[in-house]
């Protein structure tokens, strides 16, 4: 593989200062840099922006752009709200639950924990409307091997039927049981 890792992932935000404060308060991410220009370096278009970079741990960087001269942010009306999200991994379920407590103390509505068998996670939205997931692994090596062993067959079946293959239905059986 040529790619070593993701350098950063960038999203738009409504307010840079509010975004920095939110990610520090709820997820303890530090601001590690900011870039601001009157024009875009790659395209040379005149478009003032604030580009901020947050430390997401282990060399991962989450970045945002505030674009004051662009139309208000929106989201793809044809994509369900739950689909596009940023998932953050934490050390364990206890840490995930402590993030849930922090988020709720910050006044956020938190969904979960949801049991995905191989991990548990919670969901909430940042001030710009981005859905966030905080996940803690619970998988065994056998579970991960079982998933990998059927992954290509599932993709092939899906490509033909567009119906969910049931190879990994065990992942959510307890979540859907009641």
matplotlib code that plots the C-alpha trace (Angstrom):
import matplotlib.pyplot as plt

x = [0.0, 1.3, -0.6, 1.0, -1.9, -4.6, -2.8, -6.0, -9.7, -11.3, -14.9, -16.7, -17.7, -20.1, -17.8, -14.1, -13.9, -17.1, -15.7, -12.4, -14.2, -16.6, -13.9, -11.8, -14.7, -16.3, -13.4, -10.4, -8.8, -6.2, -5.9, -2.5, -2.6, -4.6, -4.1, -6.0, -5.8, -7.7, -7.4, -7.2, -3.6, -4.5, -6.9, -5.9, -9.7, -10.4, -12.2, -11.2, -11.1, -10.0, -8.6, -8.1, -6.4, -7.2, -5.2, -7.3, -4.6, -1.9, -0.9, -4.5, -5.7, -9.2, -9.5, -12.2, -12.8, -14.9, -15.9, -17.7, -18.3, -19.9, -23.7, -24.8, -23.8, -26.2, -26.2, -27.1, -30.9, -30.8, -28.5, -29.9, -28.6, -27.1, -24.9, -22.2, -20.3, -16.9, -16.1, -13.5, -12.0, -11.5, -9.6, -12.5, -16.2, -15.6, -13.9, -16.8, -19.3, -17.2, -17.4, -21.2, -21.3, -19.2, -21.4, -24.6, -23.1, -22.5, -26.2, -26.0, -28.5, -26.5, -27.8, -26.5, -24.6, -25.3, -24.0, -22.4, -20.9, -17.4, -17.6, -20.0, -20.6, -22.5, -23.7, -24.2, -23.8, -21.2, -22.3, -22.0, -24.3, -21.7, -22.7, -20.0, -19.6, -17.4, -16.5, -14.8, -13.7, -15.2, -14.2, -12.3, -9.8, -12.3, -15.0, -12.8, -11.6, -15.2, -16.1, -13.1, -13.7, -17.1, -16.5, -15.9, -18.8, -21.1, -19.9, -20.5, -24.0, -24.9, -23.7, -26.2, -29.2, -29.0, -30.4, -28.5, -26.5, -27.0, -23.4, -22.8, -26.3, -24.9, -23.3, -26.6, -28.7, -28.6, -29.3, -32.4, -33.6, -35.3]
y = [0.0, 3.4, 5.3, 5.4, 6.9, 9.6, 13.0, 14.8, 14.8, 18.2, 19.3, 22.6, 24.3, 27.2, 28.9, 28.1, 29.3, 27.4, 24.3, 24.4, 24.9, 22.0, 19.5, 20.5, 20.3, 17.1, 15.1, 16.8, 17.5, 20.3, 22.9, 22.3, 24.8, 27.3, 28.7, 31.7, 33.2, 35.5, 33.1, 29.4, 28.2, 25.3, 27.1, 30.7, 31.6, 34.6, 33.1, 34.0, 31.1, 29.8, 26.3, 24.7, 21.5, 19.4, 16.7, 13.5, 11.3, 9.0, 11.4, 11.7, 15.2, 16.4, 19.7, 22.2, 25.2, 28.2, 29.9, 33.2, 34.2, 30.9, 30.1, 28.6, 25.0, 22.3, 18.6, 16.2, 16.0, 12.6, 11.0, 10.0, 11.9, 8.8, 7.9, 10.5, 10.6, 10.8, 7.9, 8.3, 5.3, 5.4, 3.0, 1.0, 1.1, 3.0, 5.8, 5.8, 6.1, 9.0, 10.8, 10.2, 11.9, 14.8, 15.3, 15.2, 17.7, 19.9, 19.7, 17.3, 14.6, 11.3, 8.1, 4.8, 2.9, 0.8, -2.7, -3.6, -6.9, -6.0, -2.5, -0.4, 3.2, 6.4, 9.1, 12.9, 16.0, 18.8, 22.5, 22.4, 19.4, 16.7, 13.4, 12.0, 8.4, 7.4, 3.7, 1.2, -2.2, -5.3, -7.8, -11.0, -12.1, -14.8, -12.2, -10.1, -13.1, -14.3, -10.9, -10.7, -14.3, -13.3, -9.7, -10.3, -12.7, -10.1, -7.4, -9.7, -10.7, -7.1, -6.0, -8.4, -8.2, -4.8, -6.8, -7.1, -10.4, -12.1, -13.4, -11.0, -10.7, -11.9, -8.4, -6.8, -9.7, -8.6, -5.0, -5.9, -8.6, -6.0]
z = [0.0, -0.9, 1.8, 5.2, 7.1, 6.7, 7.1, 8.1, 7.4, 6.8, 7.2, 7.1, 10.4, 11.1, 13.7, 14.2, 17.8, 18.8, 17.1, 18.9, 22.2, 21.6, 20.6, 23.6, 26.1, 24.9, 23.4, 25.0, 21.5, 21.5, 18.8, 17.2, 14.4, 12.3, 8.8, 7.4, 4.0, 1.7, -1.2, -1.7, -2.2, -4.6, -6.8, -6.1, -5.8, -3.6, -0.6, 2.9, 5.3, 8.7, 8.6, 12.0, 13.0, 16.1, 17.6, 17.5, 19.1, 17.8, 15.0, 13.7, 12.8, 12.4, 10.5, 9.8, 7.5, 8.4, 5.2, 6.0, 2.4, 1.3, 1.5, 4.8, 5.5, 4.5, 4.1, 1.3, 1.5, -0.1, 2.4, 5.8, 8.8, 10.4, 7.4, 7.2, 10.5, 12.1, 14.4, 17.1, 18.9, 22.6, 24.9, 26.3, 27.1, 30.4, 28.5, 26.0, 28.9, 30.3, 27.0, 27.0, 30.5, 29.3, 26.2, 28.2, 30.7, 27.7, 26.9, 24.0, 23.2, 23.1, 21.5, 22.8, 23.8, 20.7, 20.7, 17.4, 18.9, 17.8, 19.4, 21.3, 20.5, 21.2, 18.8, 19.0, 16.9, 17.0, 16.8, 13.0, 12.7, 12.0, 13.5, 15.7, 17.0, 19.9, 19.7, 21.9, 20.6, 22.2, 19.4, 19.8, 17.1, 16.1, 15.5, 13.3, 11.4, 10.8, 9.4, 7.1, 5.8, 4.5, 3.5, -0.2, -0.6, 1.0, -1.4, -4.3, -3.1, -2.4, -5.9, -7.5, -5.1, -3.3, -0.3, 3.0, 3.0, 6.3, 6.8, 9.7, 11.1, 14.4, 14.9, 15.8, 16.9, 20.6, 19.6, 17.6, 20.1, 22.2]

ax = plt.figure().add_subplot(projection="3d")
ax.plot(x, y, z, "-o")
ax.set_aspect("equal")
plt.show()
